[in-house]
Amino acid sequence: MKNAIRISCSRSNLKVVRDFVSTYLATYSLSDLHLNQIVLAVDEVVANLIIHANGEDEAQHLDLRVTVDNQVFGIEIEDDSPSSYAPSTYREPDLQEHIRTGKKGGVGMALVNRIMDRVEFSTTGTHNVCRLYKKIA
């Protein structure tokens, strides 16, 4: 089974990523809820990287690799964007304030952090790596 893909930074490739992750995890007998949560978290991170870090520049690419080791699903997402995500500057949004004011957006990473067991970002020069982990058994 293929465990790696490369996509250009276009929103149209989000479906490709969702299908790739779903197909890879299909053999692990996950509940629909568990599977959809993982796919949603990966989709959110990839969308952020495509839109915000790479400005939807189709000349830029993301490399994705998925694994399952000791019942832990892992995905690595790499790019070479000059815009890196700085987790040290991330602050969880006030969800009640978002609801009260009707603000849209800005809650994706909060959702990812709630769904996944571990989220890691690292940058070396312009090479960025995001790793997401979720126990699946």
C-alpha positions in Angstrom: 0.0 0.0 0.0 1.3 3.4 -0.9 2.2 5.5 2.1 3.5 8.7 0.6 2.2 11.3 -1.8 3.4 14.7 -3.2 0.8 17.4 -4.0 1.0 20.9 -5.3 -0.2 23.6 -3.1 -3.7 23.9 -4.5 -7.0 23.6 -2.6 -8.2 21.1 -5.2 -5.7 18.7 -3.7 -7.4 18.6 -0.3 -9.7 15.9 -1.6 -6.7 13.9 -2.8 -5.3 14.1 0.7 -8.5 13.1 2.4 -8.9 10.1 0.1 -5.3 9.1 0.6 -5.6 9.1 4.4 -9.0 7.4 4.3 -7.7 4.7 2.0 -4.6 4.1 4.1 -6.6 3.8 7.3 -9.4 1.7 5.8 -7.7 -1.6 6.8 -7.6 -0.7 10.5 -11.3 -1.1 11.3 -11.7 2.3 12.8 -15.1 3.6 13.7 -16.5 6.2 11.2 -16.1 8.9 14.0 -12.5 8.0 14.6 -11.6 7.9 10.9 -13.4 11.1 10.1 -11.7 12.9 13.0 -8.2 11.9 11.8 -9.1 12.9 8.2 -10.4 16.2 9.4 -7.3 17.0 11.5 -5.0 16.2 8.5 -7.2 18.2 6.2 -7.1 21.2 8.4 -3.3 21.2 8.7 -2.8 20.6 5.0 -5.3 23.4 4.2 -3.4 25.8 6.5 -0.1 24.9 4.8 -1.5 25.3 1.3 -3.4 28.5 1.9 -1.4 30.4 4.6 2.2 29.1 4.4 2.4 28.6 0.6 -0.2 31.1 -0.6 -1.8 28.5 -2.9 1.3 28.6 -5.1 1.0 25.5 -7.2 4.7 25.6 -7.9 5.2 24.7 -4.2 4.6 21.1 -3.0 3.8 19.2 0.2 5.1 15.8 0.8 3.0 13.5 3.0 3.9 10.2 4.6 1.6 8.0 6.7 2.5 5.2 9.0 1.0 3.0 11.7 3.4 1.8 14.3 2.3 0.1 17.5 -1.3 1.1 16.8 -0.4 4.8 16.5 -1.2 6.5 13.2 1.4 9.0 12.2 1.5 11.5 9.4 4.4 13.7 8.4 3.7 16.7 6.2 6.7 18.6 4.8 7.2 21.7 2.7 9.8 24.2 1.9 7.9 27.4 2.5 9.7 30.5 3.8 6.6 31.0 6.0 6.9 28.5 8.9 4.3 27.8 11.6 5.6 29.0 15.0 3.8 26.9 17.6 5.3 29.0 20.4 3.2 31.9 19.2 -0.1 30.0 18.9 -2.8 30.8 21.4 -6.0 28.8 21.7 -8.9 31.0 20.6 -11.7 31.9 23.0 -14.4 29.7 21.4 -17.2 31.4 23.4 -16.0 34.8 22.0 -15.9 33.4 18.5 -19.5 32.2 18.9 -20.6 35.5 20.5 -19.1 37.7 17.8 -19.9 35.3 14.9 -16.2 35.2 13.9 -15.4 32.7 11.3 -12.0 30.9 11.0 -9.1 30.7 13.4 -10.2 27.6 15.3 -8.7 24.9 13.0 -5.5 24.3 15.0 -7.5 24.2 18.3 -9.6 21.4 16.7 -6.5 19.6 15.5 -4.9 19.8 19.0 -8.1 18.3 20.5 -8.4 15.5 18.0 -4.8 14.3 17.7 -2.8 12.9 20.6 0.4 14.8 19.6 1.1 17.6 17.2 4.7 18.6 16.4 6.1 21.3 14.1 9.8 21.8 13.3 11.7 24.1 10.9 15.2 24.0 9.6 15.9 26.9 7.3 12.9 26.9 5.0 12.2 23.2 5.5 9.1 22.7 7.6 7.8 19.4 9.1 4.5 18.8 10.8 3.9 15.5 12.6 0.5 14.3 13.8 0.0 11.2 15.9 -3.2 9.4 17.0 -3.6 6.1 18.8 -6.0 4.0 16.7 -6.6 1.0 18.9 
